[in-house]
């Protein structure tokens, strides 16, 4: 089993995560405040931008990411590291940002 270093840019938080566990599960074990809600890839709250490295997350295209976004963003509740990683939390792909903006304007929140 291989362990990888996952660094969260803009913070001093780093975890060690094996290729067999999800990034979110490891964050929770280490007390890292990673946002999440459903833990099954449906809510997309745990999304992070992949700054450097690779993850295994074959299910994300079924969860609302385009194929291109699946290369650039990780659902930390589903993603397992394939290399050392640098992730930026709180950054969402355009498809999610556009959906959120449309929902906000539908409710008069813009």
Buried (B, 14 or more C-beta within 10 A) or exposed (E): EEBBBBBBBEEEBBBEBEBEBBBBBBBBEBEBEBBBEEBEBEBBBBBBBBBEBBBEBEBBEEBBBBEEBBEEBBBBBBBBBBEBBBBBBEBBBEBBEEBEEEEEEEEEEE
